[in-house]
Amino acid sequence: MRTTVAVRNISKMLDHFSQYNPSPLSIKQFIDFGRNPCERTSFTFLRKELPVRLANIMKEIHLLPENLLRTPSANLVNQWYAQSFKDLLKFKDLEVSDKILTQFCESLIMIRNRHSDTVQTMAQGVLELKENYPVDQQTENSIQYFLDRLYMSRISIRMLINQHTLLFGTDLNVTSNSRHVGSIDPNCDVVSIVRDAYENARFLCDQYYLASPELQLFEHNRNMPNAPIQVVYVPSHLYHMLFELFKNSMRAVMEFHGDKETVPPVVANISLGNEDVCIKVSDIGGGIARSQIELLFNYMYSTAPQPSKSASPTVPLAGYGYGLPLSRLYARYLQGDLVLQSCEGFGTDAVVYLKALSSEANELLPVFNKTSSRFYKTTI
Ligand SMILES: O=C(O)CCCOc1c(F)cc(-c2c(C(=O)NCc3ccc(C(=O)O)cc3)noc2-c2cc(Cl)c(O)cc2O)cc1F
């Protein structure tokens, strides 16, 4: 008896919160708030906004093709979302107190940890689907549409949680005097992130191929030619994108030129204009046919059985294949993009576009509504 009442109450709450559209914040709003942060204000905003964002994506999870939703892994992810939604509902109408604020922070950390393996677990779910059911084009389209929205929603929820826990949490290793505002660097030096990503990708490349391409880096600061190119951004997001692109370029170059004495360098061109910051990573790794490019962003295509860690001690440059679609979501999350331009038989340019102005870098959030639900209905 108790469970049915509880289940009915949750689904009522789900309908209630999914009626609200998520409220996108800009990097400028994150920074301005973080410079003079008020925990009670953040708590009051998040105890509504987080259930709204969770409810919006949970309504879509429930619209997934039955064959996927019924897989053990997709079902597990669904349970994580339901539990986190319940955890947050406990704070819905509570009187704010220091004790409640501390409990809220602890709940956010628990929620973040609960969902840390969502991407791998969903990839496992897609694998379980592929191994047990025929997957027609329509199901594949709805899975592609859904996973892009699930991961974009997840990026945004983790951003809100990270800002609150970094600004108000008791975690001591967050040096309070660091000029970062939560996970945001107001003066993110693009060249240093590019060099970091290159060096770490190069390390893996050296391990796997016993050699690696050099880096040639050029800066083009349109309005202040000799000033370093800086942007208000989340360094870990930028690093994730660039690390992925350098790995792919190095893999293509080493596969294409690996038998030669020397391999051609990877070239990074960084530019700052009035609207855009661009990081172009160029290689002459043989390129890939235009018809294959879309597949690189396809979750179904790039979900292959995991190289078991024990079997191959050297870490391959390839992951579970979601690196590129996730990197594009990180770029798009704050109104940027990640674009591939490959010339088969020659090489590939990959461009990361970021908004130069923090006031234009608004969160891009999936909204559950008739349009999105219609997409699932017509594509199942
Ligand atoms: O698993 C992961 O996470 C990494 C997933 C990703 O793994 C890949 C990878 F790193 C690099 C390439 C690749 C090739 C290639 O491979 N060319 C030779 C060939 C062309 C066609 C075919 C074919 O049609 O079969 C086979 C080889 N050419 O350009 C790129 C290339 C791709 C991207 Cl996204 C980039 O940022 C830079 C690049 O140079 C393809 C990948 F797929």
The ligand as a MOL file (V3000), in Angstrom:
LIG
                    3D

  0  0  0     0  0            999 V3000
M  V30 BEGIN CTAB
M  V30 COUNTS 42 45 0 0 0
M  V30 BEGIN ATOM
M  V30 1 O 37.1900 5.2180 -30.1580 0
M  V30 2 C 37.3290 6.4340 -30.0070 0
M  V30 3 O 36.9190 7.0770 -29.0090 0
M  V30 4 C 37.9480 7.2370 -31.1290 0
M  V30 5 C 36.9560 7.3650 -32.2390 0
M  V30 6 C 37.5940 8.1550 -33.3600 0
M  V30 7 O 38.5960 7.3090 -34.0300 0
M  V30 8 C 39.1010 7.9210 -35.2070 0
M  V30 9 C 40.2200 8.7190 -35.1510 0
M  V30 10 F 40.8170 8.8390 -33.9610 0
M  V30 11 C 40.7150 9.3540 -36.2830 0
M  V30 12 C 40.0260 9.1950 -37.4910 0
M  V30 13 C 40.4790 9.9050 -38.6870 0
M  V30 14 C 40.9050 9.4050 -39.9290 0
M  V30 15 C 41.0940 8.0230 -40.3670 0
M  V30 16 O 40.9510 7.1070 -39.5800 0
M  V30 17 N 41.4830 7.9030 -41.6440 0
M  V30 18 C 41.8210 6.5850 -42.1940 0
M  V30 19 C 40.5970 5.8390 -42.4570 0
M  V30 20 C 39.6130 6.4290 -43.2560 0
M  V30 21 C 38.4680 5.7030 -43.5150 0
M  V30 22 C 38.2820 4.4550 -42.9310 0
M  V30 23 C 37.0480 3.6870 -43.2220 0
M  V30 24 O 36.2280 4.2210 -44.0180 0
M  V30 25 O 36.9090 2.5820 -42.6410 0
M  V30 26 C 39.2550 3.9190 -42.0850 0
M  V30 27 C 40.4220 4.6270 -41.8370 0
M  V30 28 N 41.1490 10.4200 -40.7470 0
M  V30 29 O 40.8970 11.5580 -40.0850 0
M  V30 30 C 40.5270 11.2540 -38.8360 0
M  V30 31 C 40.2580 12.2640 -37.8280 0
M  V30 32 C 39.0640 12.2440 -37.1510 0
M  V30 33 C 38.8210 13.2040 -36.1760 0
M  V30 34 Cl 37.3120 13.2300 -35.3220 0
M  V30 35 C 39.7660 14.1820 -35.8720 0
M  V30 36 O 39.4900 15.0930 -34.9030 0
M  V30 37 C 40.9830 14.1910 -36.5330 0
M  V30 38 C 41.2390 13.2420 -37.5210 0
M  V30 39 O 42.3980 13.2230 -38.2130 0
M  V30 40 C 38.8990 8.4020 -37.5700 0
M  V30 41 C 38.4460 7.7780 -36.3970 0
M  V30 42 F 37.3230 7.0120 -36.3950 0
M  V30 END ATOM
M  V30 BEGIN BOND
M  V30 1 2 1 2
M  V30 2 1 2 3
M  V30 3 1 2 4
M  V30 4 1 4 5
M  V30 5 1 5 6
M  V30 6 1 6 7
M  V30 7 1 7 8
M  V30 8 1 8 9
M  V30 9 2 8 41
M  V30 10 1 9 10
M  V30 11 2 9 11
M  V30 12 1 11 12
M  V30 13 1 12 13
M  V30 14 2 12 40
M  V30 15 1 13 14
M  V30 16 2 13 30
M  V30 17 1 14 15
M  V30 18 2 14 28
M  V30 19 2 15 16
M  V30 20 1 15 17
M  V30 21 1 17 18
M  V30 22 1 18 19
M  V30 23 1 19 20
M  V30 24 2 19 27
M  V30 25 2 20 21
M  V30 26 1 21 22
M  V30 27 1 22 23
M  V30 28 2 22 26
M  V30 29 2 23 24
M  V30 30 1 23 25
M  V30 31 1 26 27
M  V30 32 1 28 29
M  V30 33 1 29 30
M  V30 34 1 30 31
M  V30 35 1 31 32
M  V30 36 2 31 38
M  V30 37 2 32 33
M  V30 38 1 33 34
M  V30 39 1 33 35
M  V30 40 1 35 36
M  V30 41 2 35 37
M  V30 42 1 37 38
M  V30 43 1 38 39
M  V30 44 1 40 41
M  V30 45 1 41 42
M  V30 END BOND
M  V30 END CTAB
M  END
